Each structure stands twice: as C-alpha cells, then as structure tokens.
Amino acid sequence: MIETPGRFRVLSFDCYGTLIDWETGIWNSLQPLFVANPGREHPRSLVLAQYAEAESAAETLRPNAGYREILRIVHRDLADRLEMETTNAMDQTFSESVGDWPPFADSREALAKLGDRFKLVILSNVDRLSFAISQKRLGVEFDAIYTAEDIGSYKPDPSNFEYLIEHVRQDFGVGRAEILHVAQSLYHDHVPGIAAGLATAWIDRQRLSAGGDWGATATVDDPPEPSMVFFTMGELASALVS
C-alpha cells in the first residue's frame, strides 16, 4: 500500500472491467450467437478466456481500427474458435453492444465521492461514441477522456500511457508522480502503467489475488506489484477520501 495517498491529484481509470462490468456485458451480448448454435454450449469461463485471446490479437494486429471494428472482428474470430456459425448481421450487432454493458454496482457512488477531491480521467480502449453511452450509465462527468480512438493504439501499448502522462500535464499541470492509475486488468493497465512510472491501484474484480480466474482479460505470466490492491471501487474511495 502507498503510505501517502494524499499526494495524488489525478485519478486515471480504465473503464471496461473496472467501472463497467464488461464480462457480464460481453456474455449477455453473445447470447444470440449461442441461441443460433444450439448444442454447442461452452462454459462461461472458457468463452471469456477465448474472448480475451481474440481481442488481444485483434488489437495488436489492427491498432488503428476503431473499437467497433475490433468487436466485429472478435465476434467472428470467437465464433470460429468455438466452432459456431455467425453472420455479418450478428457480428455487427455485437460490435454495437458496448452501450448495453452495465456498470458495476459500486462505480457510480465511488466516482462521485472521488470526484469531490480528485480530477477524474478516463484512459480506455474504446471509441468516443461507445464511451459516451457508458458515461451516461455511470452518471459522472469526467475531467478528461482519452480513448484508443484519440491515441491510435490500444493498451497495453506504452504509447497509451505516454499519451496519458503528457496530456494530464498539458490539461491540468499535473506530473506523473501525482497520477494514480486505477484499473482491473494487470495485462492492459498495470504492467504498462508501472513500466511508465505510474503508481497504480488494482481493483481486483476477479479476485486473482485470492485464486480467481482471468476471465475476459489476457493472462500475465509474471504479475506486477500494484501500489494498492482493492476488491471494489468502494474500498478505493474509502481509502482515498476520509
């Protein structure tokens, strides 16, 4: 744990997996594919693990593609991996599903509490249109929003964290040492964030630290050591705001 949380002025957040329950959103949005392929059921854990591999591959191979295009590609790739039949229409519907992904129950209240003390910034692997819908669900106005669409690459590319650090400096006059990056994904956020010299707070939604599974997030062979570890956004808010 960081002993001086009061040194932070900006909290940067991953959104999907941290604030938005993307695993539930992904699973729910895949139901039309499953209905169209009866008798080919797979456990949720296997589907999400295959999703993680498909998404990471798509973002690595197509860093300039918009997130909706990424999701369209992922849906078709996932269908192939699961030996299921899909259609262009089903791929397209899935690509537009981000706005249907629900917030975690603790996100809205925690963000409101944190916003009274800190500047709140989003660093997300989506496009601005998709995030705008999610922001309405969260009910919070962020002080800055930096997306893969703005940056031209997807986390865990180091460029995304360089962009965050430089734009926080430009937008708020706040340096690297006063930023706390908050995220669930070790792969997308903590490994590159720590490498960029940021303090990080792990919202361990999957309880990996207690033996949980990786879900829809790519695995990390050598997990980093975040500065702080919490299981919920509520715990983070309580720790940072007295």
Order of alpha helices (4+ residues) and beta strands (2+ residues): beta-alpha-alpha-alpha-alpha-alpha-alpha-beta-alpha-beta-alpha-alpha-beta-alpha-beta-beta-alpha
